[in-house]
Amino acid sequence: MMKNHARKTGILVSALTTLLPMAAHADFVADSSLKLDLRNFYLDRTYSGSTDAVGSWSQGFDLQYTSGYTSTPIAVGLDASGQFAAKLDGEGNDGSLPYNTADQDTADTYSRAGVTAKFKYSKTELKVGDFRPHLPIAFDDTSRQLDTIYEGAVIESREVDKLNLTAGRFWQAVTRQSSDKEDFYLWGTNGSLRSDGLDFAGATYDFTPGLQGSYFIGILNDIYKQQYLGFTYKTKLGNVGSATDVRYFKNEEDGDAFYGDIDNRAFGVKSALMTGGHMVALSYQKMNGDSIFPTLNGYVPQPYLVNWSSVAFVRPDERSIGLTYAYDFKDSLPGFKVLARYIKGTDVDVGTETNASESEKNLYLTYTLQEGSLKGLTFDLRNIRVGKSFAADYNEYRFTTTYTVNF
């Protein structure tokens, strides 16, 4: 089934490539762009006790071409991307690079490539091919070297004022530590059973300039069904701005339930105040039910959970509270930002234990050059400290250098 999807995508793109020269293509070329993202990524994680340290150092290249649209009645376009990464050093499996369990080593190099055909009529757009989505039911993972890439078909419509409708199907994905696209399965399992695709639909509506609501449903066929309801409210009083997010997920098994019953409901609320360069936020998250929050293979992130982080705080019955402070030195040292965060999770069900706990401390320092020939070059240093009552603690450092070349 998956091979058929990939073959159909290839045929569609080939046909599109053949037809484009015959179409009016002034806007297709004039509105196109090409960029190369360079990413040098270093990670070092040390555990308490006898657990071995892990880490990696790699250089990544991400070439992305985005076309404009033809001036035909149904506008047509074609996007393409190619990713490549080389290991500079590595020890153990930190989840950043492809890891061979037989050789107990990470790959020296890995790469991906793909295309996306796109069609637009009025305010409705259909895309078929590769995606890096930011949706409540599927999200792009940028936390390691190469991004997560989904393959599928998505239609998005803004025909109704203030309403954005989205629907589609993803049938495969290549995760952050792989070169090959694979069928979906439930993270944390051996992957012996695979779904034939993730079907989804959703709507986002702007009730007022400051109030937005969203509902999405995603069905990972024969594994789980996920429903999401969220609201965001933003306002400003004088020099003080505020933003509040309220988010709810309901997760249950679907169809043949390849990995058994799934019983999880997640509620979260996050409120932030901003003034000048300061931001302070308080978040609360509660897991209900007997199951961990389900995620896709490759530990694809779910940042729509208000306390999603390295730990994620998604275990059965877990209750977590987070406090975040950030400051932008835009007035004194433009380009320099700092963020500090602390999250504490309690009442965690692990095995026979019902009162386990875990915590995470984050410190992020970011600086972006504001001028000169390397304007835009960004340095990002992160320290992540994790403590668990039921497993080894760890201390992790990440250092990332990013730069974009626009052609």
C-alpha positions in Angstrom: 0.0 0.0 0.0 2.8 2.5 0.9 4.7 1.7 -2.2 1.6 2.5 -4.2 1.3 5.9 -2.5 5.0 6.7 -3.2 4.6 5.5 -6.9 1.5 7.7 -7.4 3.3 10.7 -5.9 6.2 10.1 -8.3 3.9 9.8 -11.3 2.1 13.0 -10.3 5.3 15.0 -9.9 6.7 13.6 -13.2 3.5 14.6 -15.1 3.6 18.0 -13.4 7.2 18.6 -14.4 6.4 17.7 -18.0 3.4 20.1 -18.2 4.9 23.1 -16.5 6.9 24.3 -19.5 3.7 24.4 -21.5 1.9 26.5 -18.9 2.1 30.2 -18.2 5.0 30.2 -15.8 6.2 33.8 -15.3 4.9 33.8 -11.7 6.2 30.3 -11.2 9.8 31.5 -11.7 9.5 35.1 -10.5 8.0 34.1 -7.1 10.3 31.2 -6.5 13.1 31.0 -3.9 16.0 28.8 -3.0 17.8 28.6 0.3 20.4 26.5 2.0 20.1 26.0 5.8 23.4 25.1 7.5 23.3 23.5 10.9 26.2 22.4 13.1 24.7 20.4 16.0 26.5 19.1 19.2 24.8 17.2 22.0 26.4 15.7 25.1 24.3 13.9 27.8 25.7 12.3 31.0 23.6 10.1 33.3 23.7 9.5 37.0 24.7 6.0 38.2 26.2 3.5 35.8 24.4 4.6 32.6 26.8 5.4 29.8 27.0 8.9 28.5 25.8 9.6 24.9 26.4 12.3 22.5 27.0 13.4 18.9 28.4 16.1 16.7 27.3 16.6 13.1 27.0 19.0 10.3 23.7 19.3 8.3 22.7 20.8 5.0 19.1 21.5 4.1 18.4 22.8 0.6 14.9 24.0 0.0 13.3 25.2 -3.3 9.9 26.9 -3.2 8.3 27.8 -6.5 5.7 30.4 -7.3 2.5 29.5 -9.1 1.6 29.5 -12.8 -1.0 32.0 -14.0 -3.3 29.2 -15.2 -6.9 28.9 -14.0 -5.8 26.3 -11.6 -2.4 27.6 -10.4 0.3 25.0 -10.3 3.7 24.9 -8.4 6.4 22.5 -7.4 8.6 22.5 -4.2 11.6 20.4 -3.6 14.1 19.8 -0.8 17.3 17.8 -0.1 18.8 17.1 3.3 22.3 15.7 4.1 24.2 15.3 7.4 27.6 14.0 8.2 28.7 12.7 11.6 31.8 14.5 13.0 31.9 12.5 16.2 29.5 10.3 18.2 29.1 8.1 21.3 26.1 5.9 21.9 22.6 6.7 20.7 21.3 10.1 21.7 18.4 10.1 19.1 20.1 12.6 16.8 21.5 10.3 14.1 20.6 6.9 12.5 21.8 4.2 14.9 22.6 0.6 14.0 21.9 -1.6 17.0 23.9 -4.5 15.6 27.1 -2.4 15.1 26.3 -0.3 18.1 27.3 2.8 16.1 25.7 5.8 14.4 25.8 6.3 10.6 28.7 8.4 9.1 26.3 10.1 6.7 22.6 10.1 5.9 20.3 12.0 3.6 16.8 12.5 2.3 15.2 14.2 -0.7 11.6 14.9 -1.8 9.2 17.0 -3.8 5.8 18.5 -3.4 3.3 19.3 -6.1 0.9 22.0 -5.3 -2.3 23.3 -6.9 -4.3 26.4 -6.0 -7.7 27.7 -6.9 -9.1 30.8 -5.3 -8.2 30.4 -1.6 -8.0 26.6 -1.6 -4.7 24.8 -2.0 -3.9 21.1 -2.5 -0.4 19.8 -1.9 0.9 16.2 -2.5 4.3 15.1 -1.5 6.6 16.0 1.4 5.5 18.2 4.4 6.9 19.7 7.5 3.6 20.3 9.3 2.8 22.4 12.4 -0.5 20.8 13.2 -2.0 19.5 16.5 -2.0 16.0 15.2 1.4 16.0 13.4 4.4 18.2 14.0 7.8 18.8 12.4 10.7 17.8 14.7 13.6 20.4 14.6 15.2 19.3 17.9 18.1 17.4 16.4 20.0 17.5 13.1 17.5 16.9 10.2 13.8 17.7 10.3 11.0 15.2 10.3 9.5 14.8 6.9 5.9 13.5 6.3 4.7 12.2 3.0 1.0 12.6 2.1 -1.7 14.9 0.7 -3.1 18.0 2.4 -5.9 20.4 1.3 -6.3 23.7 3.0 -9.1 26.2 2.4 -9.6 29.8 3.5 -12.7 30.5 1.4 -14.7 31.6 4.4 -13.5 34.8 6.1 -11.7 34.0 9.4 -12.0 30.2 8.9 -9.2 27.9 8.0 -10.1 24.4 7.0 -7.5 21.6 6.8 -7.8 17.9 5.9 -5.5 15.3 4.5 -3.6 12.0 4.9 0.0 11.3 5.8 1.0 7.8 4.8 4.7 7.7 5.8 7.4 9.7 7.6 11.1 9.9 7.8 12.0 10.8 11.4 14.9 12.8 12.9 17.2 9.8 13.0 16.5 8.1 9.7 17.2 8.3 6.0 14.2 6.2 4.9 10.5 6.9 5.0 8.6 4.3 7.0 5.0 3.4 7.9 3.6 4.8 11.1 3.5 2.9 14.4 3.2 3.8 18.1 6.3 5.2 19.7 7.6 3.0 22.6 6.6 -0.2 20.9 8.7 -2.6 18.7 6.8 -1.4 15.6 5.8 -4.9 14.6 2.4 -3.7 13.4 2.1 -0.6 11.1 -0.8 1.7 10.3 -1.6 2.4 6.7 -1.8 6.1 7.3 -2.8 9.1 9.5 -6.1 10.7 8.4 -6.9 14.1 9.8 -9.2 17.1 9.5 -9.5 20.3 11.4 -10.8 23.9 11.6 -9.4 27.1 13.0 -11.6 30.1 13.5 -10.8 33.7 14.6 -13.8 34.6 16.8 -12.3 38.1 17.5 -8.9 39.7 16.6 -7.6 38.3 19.9 -9.5 35.0 20.3 -8.9 31.9 18.2 -10.3 28.4 18.5 -9.3 25.1 16.8 -10.6 21.6 16.6 -8.7 18.7 14.9 -9.2 15.0 14.7 -6.5 12.6 13.7 -6.9 8.8 13.1 -3.8 6.7 13.0 -5.7 3.8 11.4 -5.9 0.7 13.7 -3.8 2.3 16.4 -5.3 5.5 17.9 -7.8 8.2 17.4 -6.9 11.7 18.7 -9.2 14.7 19.1 -7.9 18.2 19.9 -9.7 21.3 21.1 -7.8 24.5 21.8 -8.3 28.2 22.4 -5.8 31.1 22.3 -6.6 34.5 23.7 -4.3 37.5 23.3 -4.7 41.0 24.6 -2.7 44.1 25.5 -3.2 46.7 28.2 -0.8 49.6 27.9 2.7 48.2 27.6 1.7 44.8 29.0 0.6 42.0 26.6 -0.9 38.7 27.6 -1.5 35.4 25.9 -3.4 32.4 27.3 -3.7 29.0 25.7 -6.2 26.3 26.8 -5.7 22.9 25.2 -7.4 19.5 25.5 -6.6 16.2 23.9 -8.7 13.0 23.9 -6.9 9.8 22.8 -8.4 6.3 22.4 -7.7 3.2 20.4 -8.9 2.8 16.8 -10.0 -0.1 14.6 -8.0 -3.3 15.3 -6.1 -1.6 18.1 -2.7 -3.0 17.1 -1.2 -2.0 20.4 -4.2 -2.5 22.7 -6.5 -0.1 24.5 -5.5 3.5 24.7 -7.0 5.7 27.5 -5.5 9.2 27.7 -7.0 12.6 28.2 -4.7 15.6 28.4 -5.6 19.1 29.7 -3.3 22.0 29.7 -3.4 25.8 30.2 -0.6 28.3 29.8 -0.7 32.0 30.5 2.1 34.5 29.7 2.7 38.2 30.3 5.0 40.3 28.2 6.4 43.8 28.7 9.5 45.3 27.1 11.9 42.5 26.6 10.5 40.4 29.5 8.2 37.4 29.3 7.0 35.2 32.2 4.7 32.3 31.8 3.0 29.8 34.1 1.7 26.4 32.8 -0.3 23.5 34.2 -0.8 20.1 32.5 -2.7 17.1 33.7 -2.8 13.6 32.2 -5.9 11.5 32.9 -6.5 7.8 32.1 -4.4 4.6 32.2 -2.2 5.3 29.2 0.8 7.5 28.3 0.0 10.2 25.8 0.4 8.4 22.4 3.0 9.7 19.9 4.2 8.6 16.5 7.3 6.6 15.9 10.6 8.5 16.1 9.3 10.3 19.2 7.7 13.0 17.0 7.1 16.0 19.3 3.8 17.3 20.5 4.4 21.0 21.4 0.7 21.6 21.6 1.0 20.1 25.0 1.9 23.1 27.2 4.6 21.3 29.1 6.2 19.4 26.2 9.9 19.4 26.6 12.7 16.8 26.8 10.8 14.9 29.5 7.3 15.8 28.0 5.5 15.0 31.3 2.9 12.7 29.6 2.9 9.6 31.8 -0.4 8.2 33.2 -2.0 10.5 35.8 0.9 12.9 35.7 0.3 16.4 37.0 2.9 19.0 36.0 3.5 22.7 36.6 5.9 24.9 34.7 7.4 28.4 35.2 9.2 30.1 32.3 11.1 33.4 32.2 12.6 34.9 29.0 14.3 38.2 28.3 15.2 39.7 24.9 18.2 42.1 25.2 17.0 44.0 22.1 17.6 47.4 23.6 21.1 46.8 25.1 22.5 43.9 23.1 20.4 43.2 20.0 20.3 39.6 19.0 20.9 38.2 22.4 18.1 36.2 24.2 17.9 34.1 27.4 15.2 31.7 28.6 15.0 29.8 31.9 12.3 27.2 32.6 11.5 24.8 35.4 8.8 22.0 35.2 7.9 19.6 38.0 5.8 16.5 37.4 4.1 14.6 40.3 1.6 11.7 40.9 3.2 9.7 38.1 2.2 6.1 37.6 5.2 4.0 36.7 4.8 0.2 37.1 3.4 -0.4 40.5 4.4 3.0 41.8 1.6 5.7 41.8 3.4 8.7 43.3 6.6 9.0 41.2 8.0 12.3 40.2 10.2 14.0 37.6 11.5 17.4 36.9 13.3 19.4 34.2 15.4 22.6 34.3 16.2 24.5 31.1 18.6 27.3 30.4 18.8 28.6 26.8 21.2 31.3 25.5 20.8 32.5 21.9 22.7 35.1 20.0 22.2 36.2 16.3 24.6 38.4 14.5 22.8 41.6 13.5 25.1 42.9 10.8 28.1 42.1 8.6 28.7 39.5 6.0 27.5 36.8 8.3 24.4 38.6 9.4 21.8 36.0 10.6 24.4 33.5 11.9 22.9 32.2 15.2 24.5 30.5 18.1 22.3 28.5 20.5 23.5 27.0 23.8 21.1 24.9 25.8 21.4 23.1 29.2 18.8 20.5 30.1 18.8 19.0 33.6 16.4 16.1 34.2 15.6 14.4 37.5 13.5 11.3 38.0 12.5 9.3 41.1 12.1 6.1 39.0 15.1 6.3 36.5 18.5 7.8 36.1 18.9 11.6 36.1 20.8 13.3 33.3 22.5 16.5 32.4 22.5 17.5 28.8 24.2 20.3 26.8 23.3 21.2 23.2 25.2 23.7 21.1 23.8 24.6 17.7 25.1 27.0 15.0 22.7 27.8 12.2 23.1 30.0 9.1 20.9 30.4 6.0 22.2 31.2 2.5 19.6 32.7 0.3 20.2 32.4 -3.4 
